[in-house]
C-alpha cells in the first residue's frame, strides 16, 4: 500500500551555481559514505520503526537504480508526475522546492528524496546554505538535512535541537523570498528559465 512522502527545501544559492547544479548528473546515493547516511536512521524516535540501520545499504542500492540523468531532468519528471513547486528569487538567491508523492518503499524513497537535494551542497559557495525537510505518513518526526558548501548532515532530533530551530527560522525567510518572486508559473518553466543562458 502506498504512502505519502513530502519534501521541502529552502536554499540560498546564486543563480550560476544553481544552474550548474541543475545541469550536473545526479550524484548517486552511494556517492556518500555509509557513515554519512547513518544519521538518517538516527533522526527518528525509537518508537518509529521506519528506518532500520541494517536495511540502509540495500535502500541506497535501490535508490541508485532509480536515479538517471541530471538534476534538471529529475525535477522536470517530478513536475510531470507529482505535485512540485520550484521557485527562485534571483535577487536574494532564495530557492524553495516542495513536492509530494506516493511511495511503496519507505527507506529507499526517503534516501531518494534526500539524494535529490543533497547534491546541491557541492555547488554552494561560502555564505550559502539550506535545509531539506522530509516528512512522511508513517512518521511523526521530520528528517532534517542541513546543507552547507561541500557538506550535508542530518540533524538529530535531540542532540541538534538548537541547530534545528535555527535552520527552521532561516527556512521561513528563504521560502518567503522565493515564493514572492515574479517568474514563470510552472515548476518546469522555472527550471527552463534557470537554465536559459
HUWORA-V758346 format. One record per residue. N is the residue number from 0. RES is the residue in one letter. OMEGA is omega in degrees with one decimal (none if undefined). D_CENTER is the distance of its C-alpha to the mean C-alpha in Angstrom with 1 decimal. Layout:
# HUWORA-V758346
n=N res=RES omega=OMEGA d_center=D_CENTER
n=N res=RES omega=OMEGA d_center=D_CENTER
This chain:
# HUWORA-V758346
n=0 res=X omega=-177.2 d_center=24.0
n=1 res=X omega=-180.0 d_center=20.5
n=2 res=X omega=-176.8 d_center=18.4
n=3 res=X omega=175.4 d_center=15.7
n=4 res=X omega=-177.9 d_center=11.9
n=5 res=X omega=177.8 d_center=10.0
n=6 res=X omega=171.0 d_center=6.4
n=7 res=X omega=176.5 d_center=6.5
n=8 res=X omega=174.2 d_center=5.5
n=9 res=X omega=-172.2 d_center=8.7
n=10 res=X omega=170.2 d_center=9.6
n=11 res=X omega=-178.0 d_center=13.2
n=12 res=X omega=178.9 d_center=13.9
n=13 res=X omega=-175.8 d_center=17.2
n=14 res=X omega=-179.5 d_center=17.6
n=15 res=X omega=179.2 d_center=19.1
n=16 res=X omega=175.0 d_center=16.2
n=17 res=X omega=177.2 d_center=13.7
n=18 res=X omega=178.9 d_center=16.2
n=19 res=X omega=176.8 d_center=16.5
n=20 res=X omega=-177.8 d_center=12.8
n=21 res=X omega=-179.0 d_center=13.1
n=22 res=X omega=-175.0 d_center=16.4
n=23 res=X omega=173.0 d_center=15.5
n=24 res=X omega=179.7 d_center=15.5
n=25 res=X omega=174.8 d_center=12.4
n=26 res=X omega=-179.5 d_center=12.7
n=27 res=X omega=178.2 d_center=13.5
n=28 res=X omega=179.2 d_center=12.3
n=29 res=X omega=175.9 d_center=15.9
n=30 res=X omega=173.9 d_center=15.4
n=31 res=X omega=-177.5 d_center=14.5
n=32 res=X omega=176.7 d_center=17.5
n=33 res=X omega=178.8 d_center=18.1
n=34 res=X omega=179.0 d_center=18.6
n=35 res=X omega=178.3 d_center=15.1
n=36 res=X omega=-174.6 d_center=13.8
n=37 res=X omega=175.7 d_center=16.6
n=38 res=X omega=177.7 d_center=15.0
n=39 res=X omega=-178.2 d_center=12.9
n=40 res=X omega=-178.6 d_center=16.3
n=41 res=X omega=-176.9 d_center=17.7
n=42 res=X omega=-178.0 d_center=15.4
n=43 res=X omega=175.3 d_center=17.3
n=44 res=X omega=-179.1 d_center=20.9
n=45 res=X omega=-179.0 d_center=23.6
n=46 res=X omega=179.0 d_center=24.6
n=47 res=X omega=-174.3 d_center=21.3
n=48 res=X omega=-177.8 d_center=21.9
n=49 res=X omega=-165.8 d_center=18.4
n=50 res=X omega=178.6 d_center=17.6
n=51 res=X omega=-178.1 d_center=20.6
n=52 res=X omega=-179.3 d_center=20.5
n=53 res=X omega=-178.6 d_center=23.1
n=54 res=X omega=-174.3 d_center=20.9
n=55 res=X omega=-179.8 d_center=18.0
n=56 res=X omega=179.1 d_center=19.6
n=57 res=X omega=179.5 d_center=20.3
n=58 res=X omega=177.8 d_center=16.8
n=59 res=X omega=179.0 d_center=15.5
n=60 res=X omega=179.0 d_center=18.3
n=61 res=X omega=178.3 d_center=17.7
n=62 res=X omega=-178.9 d_center=14.1
n=63 res=X omega=177.6 d_center=15.6
n=64 res=X omega=-178.5 d_center=18.1
n=65 res=X omega=-171.7 d_center=15.7
n=66 res=X omega=179.1 d_center=14.2
n=67 res=X omega=174.9 d_center=16.4
n=68 res=X omega=-179.7 d_center=16.7
n=69 res=X omega=-177.5 d_center=14.7
n=70 res=X omega=178.5 d_center=11.4
n=71 res=X omega=178.7 d_center=13.6
n=72 res=X omega=178.0 d_center=15.0
n=73 res=X omega=-178.0 d_center=11.9
n=74 res=X omega=176.2 d_center=11.3
n=75 res=X omega=178.0 d_center=15.0
n=76 res=X omega=177.4 d_center=15.3
n=77 res=X omega=179.8 d_center=12.9
n=78 res=X omega=179.2 d_center=15.1
n=79 res=X omega=-169.4 d_center=18.0
n=80 res=X omega=-173.1 d_center=17.3
n=81 res=X omega=176.2 d_center=15.1
n=82 res=X omega=-177.5 d_center=14.7
n=83 res=X omega=169.3 d_center=12.4
n=84 res=X omega=179.5 d_center=12.6
n=85 res=X omega=-175.6 d_center=11.9
n=86 res=X omega=-179.2 d_center=14.0
n=87 res=X omega=174.7 d_center=15.0
n=88 res=X omega=-174.7 d_center=18.0
n=89 res=X omega=-176.8 d_center=19.6
n=90 res=X omega=-178.5 d_center=22.0
n=91 res=X omega=-175.9 d_center=19.6
n=92 res=X omega=-176.8 d_center=16.7
n=93 res=X omega=179.1 d_center=14.5
n=94 res=X omega=174.1 d_center=11.4
n=95 res=X omega=178.5 d_center=10.2
n=96 res=X omega=174.2 d_center=8.0
n=97 res=X omega=166.1 d_center=8.9
n=98 res=X omega=176.0 d_center=9.7
n=99 res=X omega=-179.1 d_center=11.8
n=100 res=X omega=174.9 d_center=13.5
n=101 res=X omega=-177.2 d_center=16.2
n=102 res=X omega=177.5 d_center=16.0
n=103 res=X omega=-174.9 d_center=18.9
n=104 res=X omega=-171.5 d_center=17.6
n=105 res=X omega=-172.9 d_center=15.8
n=106 res=X omega=177.7 d_center=14.8
n=107 res=X omega=179.6 d_center=14.1
n=108 res=X omega=177.3 d_center=11.9
n=109 res=X omega=176.9 d_center=9.9
n=110 res=X omega=179.9 d_center=9.8
n=111 res=X omega=-178.9 d_center=8.9
n=112 res=X omega=178.1 d_center=5.8
n=113 res=X omega=-178.4 d_center=4.7
n=114 res=X omega=-177.1 d_center=6.6
n=115 res=X omega=-177.7 d_center=5.5
n=116 res=X omega=-177.0 d_center=3.3
n=117 res=X omega=-177.6 d_center=5.7
n=118 res=X omega=-178.1 d_center=8.5
n=119 res=X omega=-179.5 d_center=8.7
n=120 res=X omega=179.9 d_center=10.3
n=121 res=X omega=-178.4 d_center=13.2
n=122 res=X omega=-178.6 d_center=14.0
n=123 res=X omega=176.3 d_center=14.1
n=124 res=X omega=179.6 d_center=17.7
n=125 res=X omega=-179.6 d_center=19.5
n=126 res=X omega=178.2 d_center=18.7
n=127 res=X omega=-174.5 d_center=15.2
n=128 res=X omega=177.8 d_center=12.4
n=129 res=X omega=178.2 d_center=9.3
n=130 res=X omega=174.4 d_center=7.7
n=131 res=X omega=179.8 d_center=4.6
n=132 res=X omega=176.9 d_center=6.8
n=133 res=X omega=175.4 d_center=7.6
n=134 res=X omega=-175.1 d_center=11.2
n=135 res=X omega=178.2 d_center=13.7
n=136 res=X omega=-169.3 d_center=17.4
n=137 res=X omega=-177.4 d_center=18.5
n=138 res=X omega=175.0 d_center=17.5
n=139 res=X omega=-176.7 d_center=18.4
n=140 res=X omega=174.8 d_center=16.0
n=141 res=X omega=171.9 d_center=12.4
n=142 res=X omega=178.6 d_center=10.2
n=143 res=X omega=179.7 d_center=9.2
n=144 res=X omega=179.8 d_center=7.6
n=145 res=X omega=-179.7 d_center=9.5
n=146 res=X omega=175.0 d_center=9.3
n=147 res=X omega=-179.5 d_center=12.8
n=148 res=X omega=179.0 d_center=14.8
n=149 res=X omega=-178.9 d_center=14.7
n=150 res=X omega=171.7 d_center=13.4
n=151 res=X omega=-178.1 d_center=10.6
n=152 res=X omega=174.6 d_center=11.8
n=153 res=X omega=180.0 d_center=11.4
n=154 res=X omega=179.8 d_center=13.6
n=155 res=X omega=-177.2 d_center=16.5
n=156 res=X omega=-177.0 d_center=17.7
n=157 res=X omega=-174.6 d_center=21.2
n=158 res=X omega=-175.5 d_center=21.4
n=159 res=X omega=-174.8 d_center=18.7
n=160 res=X omega=-179.2 d_center=19.8
n=161 res=X omega=179.3 d_center=20.7
n=162 res=X omega=177.8 d_center=17.5
n=163 res=X omega=179.6 d_center=15.5
n=164 res=X omega=179.8 d_center=18.0
n=165 res=X omega=179.9 d_center=17.8
n=166 res=X omega=178.3 d_center=14.1
n=167 res=X omega=178.8 d_center=14.4
n=168 res=X omega=177.6 d_center=17.3
n=169 res=X omega=-179.8 d_center=15.7
n=170 res=X omega=-178.3 d_center=12.9
n=171 res=X omega=-179.2 d_center=15.8
n=172 res=X omega=-179.3 d_center=17.4
n=173 res=X omega=-178.0 d_center=14.6
n=174 res=X omega=-179.9 d_center=13.9
n=175 res=X omega=180.0 d_center=17.7
n=176 res=X omega=-177.8 d_center=18.3
n=177 res=X omega=-175.1 d_center=15.8
n=178 res=X omega=176.0 d_center=17.0
n=179 res=X omega=-176.2 d_center=20.6
n=180 res=X omega=177.5 d_center=20.5
n=181 res=X omega=-178.1 d_center=23.0
n=182 res=X omega=-179.1 d_center=21.7
n=183 res=X omega=-171.4 d_center=21.8
n=184 res=X omega=-173.0 d_center=21.1
n=185 res=X omega=178.6 d_center=18.9
n=186 res=X omega=180.0 d_center=15.4
n=187 res=X omega=179.0 d_center=17.1
n=188 res=X omega=178.1 d_center=19.6
n=189 res=X omega=177.2 d_center=17.3
n=190 res=X omega=179.5 d_center=15.7
n=191 res=X omega=177.4 d_center=19.4
n=192 res=X omega=179.6 d_center=20.5
n=193 res=X omega=-177.1 d_center=18.1
n=194 res=X omega=-177.7 d_center=19.4
n=195 res=X omega=178.4 d_center=22.9
n=196 res=X omega=none d_center=25.1
